[in-house]
Amino acid sequence: MIGKIELEKRQSTEAAEKERQRSYRLHNASIPARPLEPALYLVATPIGNLADITLRALETLAGADVLACEDTRVTRVLLDRYGIVNRPFAYHEHNAAEAGPRLLAALGEGKSVALVSDAGTPLVSDPGYRLAQLAIESGYRVVPIPGPSAPLAALVGSGLPSDAFLFAGFLPTKDKAKRDRLTELAMVPATLLFFESPHRIAATLAAAADVLGEARKAAVCRELTKTFEEFRRGTLGDLKAVYSQTAGVKGEIVLVIGPPEAAPVPEEADVDALLRALARDMPMGKAATEAARRTGLPRKDLYDRLLSLRVRDEG
């Protein structure tokens, strides 16, 4: 019964949204195409809900001399929603070598160029940073038009600390490389944010629980701002258990992992004993790395300490 009620509620919400969009198209005029100063404009666009766009962004999309985007079909949906007649120009990872110089040439001619990604803020895990870098190096003005961002939406909705955070993009796909990367980030005193695909989320949670500890708090944030938006919050152990039994996960995901708990500073004698024990079974570099993971102390300091211990023991 609960499932049926939830389904009917979602269908009603979708129908209401479609009617609202239809009404908007019928009763609103096109966004005016006001002239823009020559510059490269980095325009944030909705990550799901098309209503999540600023008036400044709409005016920029309408007024730019050149509108560059990852996929013209995706951007066309947004433009049609708001009656913008500007014609988008494709700029993406596969044509950047050819399209990039054309966009720089437009800037050189004193034109305004707007850049959008398929969703969210340009340059965040997409190839747009290359164009921005070239524009800056060439002396052109670069203007951010802020707005939606999946990592920030996930962070504030996760319930995890937001005073310090690190967006780390996508984790490696191979298990060893993924675990190595998580080990590097294990003691960063900040909330960690990752993009992840639905068919890899179970494996990633398993690796994160093993490397960072099952008790560490986390949240899986899926389909943000869309009809089936979902936040699953708990420990890495809890989430690992849930997704190991969940088949057919769909949608775009941001994985948010809380910062490590502040560990008590270990006694010097305990650190020395740990270093000696680890060095009996592994090379000095790996011993220092493992000791850093267990104690939270800097790896370089532990390596230098292990060297001193070895000299002392051999002397």
N, C-alpha and C positions, 0 to 999 in steps of 0.2 A: 504493500500500500504506500509506504514511504517513497519507494522508487517511482511509482506512478505519479504521485503528487509532485515530486521533484521534476519529473519529465514534463508534466503539464505546465509547471511554473517556468521552466526554461523555454518551452515553446511559446508561451505567452510573452516572455521577455523579448524573444527574437522577433515575434510579430510586431510588437510595439516599436522596436528599433527600426524595422523595415519601413513601417508607416511613417515614423519620424523623419527618416531619410528621404522618403518620397515627398513628404510635405515640404521639407527644406528645399529640395530641387525645384518644386513647383512655385514656391512663393518668395524665393530669394534671388536677387539679381547676381550677375557675375561679380567676382571680386575685382575692384578697379586695378588696372595695371599702371601704377604710379612709377615714374622714372626712378631708377636707383643710381647711386654713385658707382663708378667703376670699382669693382672689388670681387673677391671670391667669397660668396656667402655660403656658410655651412649650416644648412637648415634641418633642424630636428623635425621628424614627422611621426605620426602615431605608430605605436607598436602593436596595435590591435584595434582599439576603439577609434574610429575616424573623427570623433568629436574632440579628441585630445590633441588639438593643434592650436597654436596661438594666432591671433590676428596679424601679428607682425610676420609670422611665417607665411601665411596666406598671401599677404601683400608682396612679400619677396618672391614667392613662386610665380605670382601673376606678373610682376614687373621686371623680372630678370630678362636680359637680352638673350641669355643662353641658360637653359635648364638642363643640367646633367644628372643622370640617375642610373642606378644599377640595372633596373629592369623597367623599360618604358611601359609595359603592361600593368605592372604594380602601381607605378606612379600615376598612370592614367586614371585608375580608379579613384584616387584621392583628388585629382584635378577635376574630374567629372562631378564628384560629390559637391564641390564648392564652385562649380561653374567657371573654372579657370581654363582659358583656351590656349595657354602657352604650350608649345610643342616640345616634349622632352627629347633629350639627346642621350644616347646610351654611353655611359662610362663605367666600366667594370674591370675586374681583374684580368679578363682575357683580352681586352682591347686597349688597356691603359697605355701601352707603348705608342699606339697610333692616335688614340683620342686625347691623351694628355697634352701633347704639343698643340693640338687644335684649340683646346680650351685656354692654354697659356697665350696662344696667338690672339684669341678673342680679348683676353685681358690687356694684351699689348695694344690693341686697337681702341682701348678705352671703353670696353663693354663690361656689363655686369654679368657675372656667372654665378648661378646658384647650384649647389651640389646637395643632393639628397641620397640617402641609402634606401633600401627597401623598407626599412622601419627603424625608428629610433634616431639616435644622434650620429651623424656621419663621423668617420675616423675611428669609431669604437669597434674594433675587430672587423674592419673592412679596409679595402685598399685606398680609400680616399686620402689617407695621410700622405701618400706620395705626392698627390696633386697639391695639397696644402703646403708641403715642404718645398716643392719647386716654386710655387707662387711666392712664398716668403723669400726664398733665395733670389728670386728675380725682382724683388722689391715691390711686389703688388700687395695691396691691402687684403687681409683675411678677416672676415667678420663672422663670428658665431651667432646663430639665431637659436637660442636655447629652447628646449622643450622636452619631449618624452625621452626616457632612457630606461631600458630594461634593467640594467644593474641597479640603478637607484630605486626604481619601483620595487624591486625584489628586496633590497636592503631595508627600506622603510616599512615594508609589509611583513618582514620576517620576524620582527620582534627581537632581533639580536642587536648587540651594541653597534651604534652608528657613529660614535665619536672618532673612530679611526677604522678605515677599511682599505682593502687592497683588491682591485679588480684584476684577475689574472687570466682573463680570456678563456680559451679552450684548453683543457688538459690534454696531454698526449693520448693517443688511442691505444698504444701498446701498454700492457700491464706494467712491465718493469719501468718503462719511462714515466708512466703515470705515477707510480709509487715513488720514484726518485724525485719527481717534481713536488709531490706532496711532502716528502721529507724535507726538501729545501724550504718549504713554506711553513713547516710545522710549528715553529716557535715565533713566527711573526706576530707581534702583539697587536693584532687587528683582526676584524672580521674579514673573511675571505669570500670572494664572489667569483664564480665560474659559469661560463656558458656550457651547457651539456645537451647532447641529443637524447631523445627518448629511448632509443634502443641501447644506449650505453649507460644510462643512469644507474641501473642496478649494479653493474660492475664497478662503476666509479664510487658508489656508496660503500661497497664491500672493501675496496682498496682504501678509501678514506677512513673507514672504521678501523682497519688493521693498522694503518700508519699513524693516525692522529688519536686513536682511542675511541672506543664505543661510547664513552660517556660525554664526548664533546657535543655541544648543542649545534643543531643545523636546521635548515628549512629547504624543502624542494618547492620552488615557485614556478608554476606551470601556467601557460596560456595567459600571461598577464594582460589585464584590461579587456580580455575577450569574454565571450559569453560563458565559457567553462573555466574561468579563472580558478586556480586552486593553490592553496598554501598548505603544505604538510609540514608540521613543525614537530620537533622532538630531538632525541639524541641520534648520533650517527648509527648507533646500534639499533634503535627503534626503526629508523628509516631504511636501514639495510634489510631488516626483517620484512618490512612492508613490501619493498620493491622486489625482493627476491621471489615473492609470491604473486606479484602483479604482472600480468601479461598484457601486451598490446598498449603500452603507454604511448600517448600521442601528444603532439604539441611542442612548442619551444620551452626550454627549461633554463632557469637560473638556479644554481645550487649555491646556497649561502651557508657558510660554516663559521660559527662563533670563534672568538679568540681563545687561545689556550689559557687555562687557569694558571694564575701566578703560583709557581712552585717554590717551596721554601729553599733557601740557599743551603746546599749540602755542606757538611763538614769536610774540611780539607783531607782528613784521614780517609773518609769514605770515598772521596773522589780519587785519591791515590790508589786505593784498593780496587776501585772499579777499573781504572786505567790499566793497572797491572793485570787484572783478570782478563780484560778484553784483548790486551796485547799478546797474551799467550796463545790466542786462537786466531788472530787476524793481523794483517799488516798495520803499521802504526797509523797510517792515514785513515783507514776504516775504523780502527779502534777509537780514534779521536772523534770521528763522525758519529759513531754509535753513542759514545759518552755524551756528546753534545745533545743528541736526541733525548737521552734519558735524564740529563740534569738541567738542560736549558742554558748551560754555560757556553760561551763562544768556542767554536771548534778550534780556532787558531790558538787561543789560550790553552786549551786542553792538549793540543799537539805539542806546543812548547813545553808544557808541564810534563808530558810523557817523555820527551827527549831528556829533560832534566832528571827524571826518575831513572831512566835507563843508564845515564852517565853515572848517577849516584850508586845504582845497584851494581854496575860493572866495576866501579872503582873500589 
